[in-house]
Amino acid sequence: MKYLTTIALLSLVLFTSCKTETKTDNEPKNTGENLTTESNTKPDKDATIVEKIALANGMDNWANIEELKFTFNVDREGSPHFERSWIWKPKTNEVTATSSEDTITYNRNTVNTDVDSTVYKTNGNFVNDKYWLLAPLNIMWDEGNTTTEHTMETEAPISKKTMQKLTVTYGQEGGYTPGDAYDFYFGDDFIVKEWVFRKANQAEPSMTTTWEDYTKKGGLQIAETHQNEEGNFKLYFTGVEAITK
């Protein structure tokens, strides 16, 4: 694989809706993704709702992940197929991005607004795609910059089934898209079935999709498919591979 220091800009397509980690002094916050020890989550009986969702989706196995590979795909009515691929080594935070234009390898620990703007924007793309892949874990990693509200019974927006809802609202400081909010809908197993993204915490949904086609990779529960109610938008993952120690 050819490693480059520059790359044609990986465009943030119109559907992109997910945030990045918060940043302090223009550097990405270490949110715990590159843990090298076992998860320090509480036992189930003491766990918060955020922890229960993360644990149900494999948080206890995260420390064993050496490398995570995935391709982020989007099919949208009236638009050509879109995809970009990633290889992430969480323990070192090295990322390799591959698109139809080029390939770039960089380290997320050194990303800030002072480096090549292409790297900074590529990292924004990575965090968007990673958030779709690992949102149930990300909400635990991001707890220091979020507020949450848990509702025991409410109607899910697509299936209309009665589910629990967790609203996660991000702080106004730092990150690529501060202030966004996400409504997660899930059952008693704490596995997310649907979600709503609300840009800048506005009342109306910016995007609503399913979470389906779960598969287990390296002990992580991954929803490989997300679709809207109308059926004209599908975001999905292929080539998901988790290499463990």
C-alpha positions in Angstrom: 0.0 0.0 0.0 1.3 3.4 -0.9 1.6 5.9 1.9 1.2 9.5 1.0 1.5 12.7 2.9 -1.2 14.4 0.8 -4.5 13.2 -0.6 -7.3 14.6 -2.7 -9.9 15.8 -0.3 -12.2 13.1 1.0 -15.4 15.0 0.6 -18.0 15.0 3.4 -21.0 14.1 1.4 -24.4 15.6 2.1 -25.7 12.8 4.3 -22.8 13.0 6.8 -24.3 13.6 10.2 -22.0 12.4 12.9 -19.7 14.2 15.2 -16.1 13.8 16.2 -14.5 13.7 19.6 -14.1 16.9 21.5 -10.8 18.6 21.2 -8.8 20.7 23.7 -6.2 23.2 22.3 -6.9 22.0 18.8 -5.9 18.4 19.6 -8.2 15.4 19.5 -9.2 14.4 23.0 -8.1 10.9 24.0 -11.5 9.4 24.7 -10.2 6.0 25.8 -10.3 4.4 22.4 -6.7 3.3 22.6 -7.0 1.4 25.9 -4.3 -1.1 26.4 -5.8 -2.7 29.6 -9.0 -4.4 30.3 -12.2 -2.2 30.3 -12.7 -0.5 33.6 -16.5 -0.4 33.3 -18.6 -1.1 36.4 -20.4 -4.3 37.0 -23.8 -4.5 35.4 -25.7 -3.9 38.7 -23.9 -0.5 39.1 -23.6 0.5 35.5 -25.1 3.7 34.1 -27.4 3.4 31.1 -24.5 4.6 28.9 -22.3 1.9 30.3 -25.0 -0.8 29.8 -25.3 0.1 26.1 -21.5 0.1 25.7 -21.2 -3.2 27.5 -24.0 -4.9 25.5 -22.1 -3.9 22.4 -18.8 -5.4 23.5 -16.9 -2.7 25.4 -15.3 -5.4 27.6 -13.6 -6.7 24.5 -12.3 -3.4 23.2 -8.9 -3.7 24.9 -8.2 -6.8 22.8 -8.6 -5.0 19.4 -5.3 -4.6 17.7 -6.6 -3.5 14.3 -10.0 -2.6 12.9 -10.8 -2.6 9.2 -14.0 -1.4 7.5 -15.5 0.2 4.4 -18.1 2.9 4.8 -20.7 2.7 2.0 -23.6 4.9 1.0 -26.3 4.3 -1.6 -28.7 7.3 -2.0 -31.4 7.7 -4.6 -30.2 9.9 -7.4 -26.6 9.8 -6.3 -23.7 7.5 -7.3 -22.5 4.9 -4.9 -20.0 6.3 -2.4 -17.4 4.4 -0.3 -14.2 4.9 1.6 -12.1 2.4 3.5 -10.2 2.5 6.8 -7.6 0.6 8.7 -7.3 1.7 12.4 -4.8 0.6 15.0 -6.4 1.8 18.2 -3.4 1.3 20.5 -1.2 3.5 18.4 -4.0 5.5 16.8 -2.6 5.1 13.4 -5.2 5.4 10.6 -4.9 4.5 6.9 -7.6 6.0 4.7 -8.3 4.7 1.2 -10.7 6.4 -1.3 -11.1 6.3 -5.0 -8.7 9.2 -5.2 -5.8 8.1 -3.0 -4.4 6.7 0.2 -3.1 8.4 3.3 -1.7 7.2 6.6 -1.5 9.5 9.6 -1.5 9.3 13.4 -4.6 10.7 15.2 -2.5 11.6 18.3 -0.8 14.4 16.3 -3.8 15.8 14.3 -4.6 19.4 14.9 -5.6 22.4 12.8 -1.9 23.4 12.3 -1.0 20.4 10.2 -1.9 19.8 6.6 -5.6 20.7 6.3 -6.1 17.5 4.2 -5.1 15.4 7.2 -7.3 17.3 9.5 -10.3 16.9 7.2 -9.5 13.3 6.5 -9.6 12.7 10.3 -13.0 14.4 10.4 -14.2 11.9 7.8 -12.7 9.0 9.8 -14.5 10.1 13.0 -17.8 10.4 11.2 -17.5 6.9 9.8 -16.2 5.5 13.1 -19.1 7.0 14.9 -21.6 5.2 12.7 -19.7 2.0 13.3 -19.1 2.3 17.0 -21.6 4.8 18.4 -22.7 2.6 21.4 -19.0 2.7 22.5 -18.4 6.3 21.5 -21.1 7.6 23.8 -19.2 6.1 26.7 -15.8 7.4 25.5 -17.4 10.8 25.1 -19.2 11.0 28.5 -17.1 13.9 29.7 -18.5 16.2 27.0 -22.1 15.1 26.9 -25.4 15.3 28.8 -27.9 12.4 28.7 -31.6 11.9 29.3 -33.1 8.4 29.6 -36.8 7.6 28.9 -38.0 4.1 29.8 -40.9 3.9 27.3 -41.4 5.8 24.1 -42.4 5.1 20.5 -39.5 4.4 18.1 -39.7 6.7 15.0 -39.5 4.0 12.3 -40.9 0.7 13.7 -43.3 2.5 16.0 -42.5 -0.1 18.6 -42.2 0.8 22.3 -38.6 1.1 23.3 -36.3 2.8 25.7 -34.7 6.1 24.5 -31.4 7.7 25.4 -30.8 11.2 24.3 -27.1 12.2 24.1 -26.3 15.9 23.6 -22.7 17.0 23.0 -21.2 20.1 24.5 -20.9 23.4 22.6 -17.1 23.5 22.8 -14.6 21.6 20.6 -15.0 19.0 18.0 -15.9 19.3 14.3 -19.7 19.6 14.9 -20.3 20.7 18.5 -23.8 20.8 20.1 -25.3 17.9 18.1 -27.8 15.5 19.7 -28.6 11.8 19.1 -31.6 9.8 20.2 -30.9 6.1 20.6 -33.8 3.7 20.7 -33.2 0.2 22.2 -34.8 -2.7 24.0 -34.1 -4.4 27.3 -31.0 -6.0 25.7 -29.5 -2.5 25.3 -28.8 -3.1 21.6 -29.6 0.0 19.5 -32.4 -0.6 16.9 -33.0 3.0 15.6 -31.6 6.4 16.1 -32.3 10.1 15.3 -29.6 12.6 14.6 -30.5 16.3 15.4 -28.0 18.8 14.2 -27.2 21.5 16.8 -29.8 19.9 19.1 -32.6 21.2 17.0 -36.1 19.8 17.7 -36.7 18.3 14.2 -34.7 15.2 13.1 -31.9 15.8 10.6 -31.7 12.1 9.9 -33.5 8.9 11.2 -32.3 5.4 10.4 -32.4 1.8 11.5 -29.6 -0.1 13.2 -29.7 -3.7 11.8 -27.8 -6.7 10.4 -25.7 -7.0 13.6 -22.6 -9.1 13.3 -20.0 -10.0 16.0 -16.4 -8.9 15.2 -13.7 -9.4 17.8 -16.3 -9.5 20.5 -17.9 -6.2 19.3 -21.5 -6.0 18.2 -21.6 -4.2 14.8 -24.7 -3.0 13.0 -23.7 -3.3 9.4 -26.8 -1.6 7.9 -28.6 1.7 8.5 -31.6 2.7 6.4 -34.2 5.4 6.4 -38.0 4.8 6.5 -38.5 5.9 2.9 -36.0 3.3 1.6 -34.1 5.8 -0.5 -31.0 6.0 1.7 -28.8 3.1 2.9 -25.5 3.4 4.8 -23.7 0.2 5.3 -20.4 -1.4 6.2 -18.5 -4.1 4.3 -15.2 -5.7 4.9 -15.5 -5.3 8.7 -12.6 -7.1 10.3 -11.3 -7.0 13.9 -7.9 -8.3 14.6 -7.4 -9.2 18.2 -4.4 -10.0 20.4 
